[in-house]
Amino acid sequence: MADDEIMVLFVGRLVKEKNLVGMNATFKLLAARGVRYKGVIVGEGQSGATLTDGLPGEVQLVGFMGGDDLCMAYASGDVFYFPSPTETFGRVTIEAMASGLPVVGAAGGGTLDILTEGEDGYLCDPDNYEEQADRI
């Protein structure tokens, strides 16, 4: 990764409830805008194969991680991106915040209770991918 690139990290199960379509759209917007970034998607699930279809080249799907490997992924990130508006608790968001990462998250579900707008990161309209790209 180049010094002028940011690492955008997602951690979670790869299922439709996580708004993977929105994540893909946001990553494509970042690429179209010429943002120098590396997207890293940590997780596995039934939508993994669908997700990889059409991801920009700047994004890697690395699969499941746990323990020290997961800690290293959080420590390596520059921003944590969590577009799911249906998350009920958001453990990964808390883990990211505990690792010092600012969070760009969907304004819905448990993220609303966890994230303090402007302090821990930003809450975005779950359907507004332009806004999510802006905040990243």
C-alpha positions in Angstrom: 0.0 0.0 0.0 1.3 3.4 -0.9 1.9 6.1 1.7 -0.8 8.3 0.2 -3.5 5.6 0.2 -6.0 5.1 2.9 -7.1 1.6 4.1 -10.9 1.3 4.3 -11.8 -1.7 6.4 -15.0 -3.7 6.6 -15.4 -6.6 9.0 -18.5 -8.8 9.2 -20.5 -11.7 7.8 -21.0 -11.4 4.1 -24.8 -11.4 3.9 -27.2 -9.1 2.2 -28.3 -7.6 5.5 -24.9 -5.9 5.8 -25.7 -3.8 2.7 -23.0 -5.3 0.6 -24.5 -3.8 -2.6 -24.1 -0.3 -1.0 -20.6 -1.1 0.0 -19.7 -2.1 -3.5 -21.4 1.1 -4.9 -19.4 3.2 -2.4 -16.1 1.6 -3.3 -16.8 2.1 -7.0 -17.6 5.8 -6.3 -14.3 6.2 -4.5 -12.4 4.6 -7.4 -14.3 6.8 -10.0 -13.4 9.9 -7.9 -9.7 9.0 -8.1 -9.4 8.5 -4.3 -6.3 6.6 -3.5 -7.5 3.8 -1.2 -7.3 0.1 -0.5 -10.5 -1.6 0.6 -10.1 -4.6 2.8 -13.2 -6.8 3.4 -12.7 -9.3 6.3 -15.4 -12.0 6.6 -17.2 -14.8 4.9 -20.8 -15.8 4.2 -23.3 -16.7 1.7 -23.0 -13.5 -0.3 -19.2 -13.6 -0.6 -19.2 -14.9 -4.2 -21.8 -12.3 -5.2 -19.8 -9.5 -3.6 -16.6 -10.3 -5.4 -18.4 -9.9 -8.7 -17.7 -6.4 -9.8 -15.6 -5.1 -6.9 -13.1 -2.5 -8.0 -9.5 -3.6 -8.2 -8.7 -1.5 -5.1 -10.7 -3.9 -2.9 -9.6 -7.2 -1.5 -11.8 -9.9 0.0 -9.5 -11.6 2.6 -11.9 -14.0 4.2 -12.4 -14.9 7.8 -9.9 -13.6 10.4 -9.8 -14.1 14.1 -7.4 -13.5 17.0 -4.1 -11.7 16.3 -4.8 -11.6 12.6 -8.1 -9.7 13.1 -6.4 -7.4 15.6 -3.7 -6.6 13.0 -6.4 -5.8 10.4 -8.0 -3.3 12.8 -4.6 -1.8 13.6 -3.7 -1.5 9.9 -6.9 0.4 9.0 -7.4 4.1 8.5 -11.2 4.1 8.6 -13.8 1.5 9.4 -16.7 1.4 7.0 -19.9 -0.3 8.1 -22.9 0.3 5.8 -25.4 -2.0 7.5 -28.6 -0.2 8.6 -30.0 -3.3 10.2 -27.2 -4.2 12.6 -28.7 -4.8 16.0 -25.6 -4.4 18.2 -22.5 -3.7 16.1 -19.7 -5.5 17.9 -17.3 -4.9 15.0 -18.0 -1.2 15.2 -17.1 -1.2 18.9 -13.9 -3.2 18.1 -13.0 -0.7 15.4 -13.5 2.2 17.8 -11.5 0.4 20.5 -8.7 0.2 17.9 -8.8 3.9 17.4 -10.5 3.8 14.0 -13.0 6.5 12.9 -16.2 4.9 11.7 -18.3 5.7 8.7 -21.5 3.9 9.4 -25.1 3.7 8.3 -27.5 5.7 10.4 -29.6 2.8 11.5 -29.8 -0.1 14.0 -27.3 -0.4 16.8 -24.8 1.9 15.1 -27.0 4.9 16.1 -26.5 3.9 19.8 -22.8 3.3 19.5 -21.4 6.1 17.4 -21.3 9.7 18.4 -21.5 11.8 15.2 -18.4 13.9 14.7 -16.5 12.3 17.6 -16.2 8.6 16.7 -16.9 9.1 13.0 -20.0 9.8 10.9 -23.5 8.4 10.5 -24.7 8.3 6.9 -28.0 7.7 5.1 -27.8 4.0 4.3 -29.1 4.6 0.8 -26.8 7.6 0.0 -23.6 6.2 -1.3 -22.3 9.6 -2.4 -22.5 10.7 1.3 -20.8 7.6 2.4 -18.0 8.1 -0.1 -17.7 11.8 1.0 -17.3 10.8 4.7 -14.7 8.1 3.9 
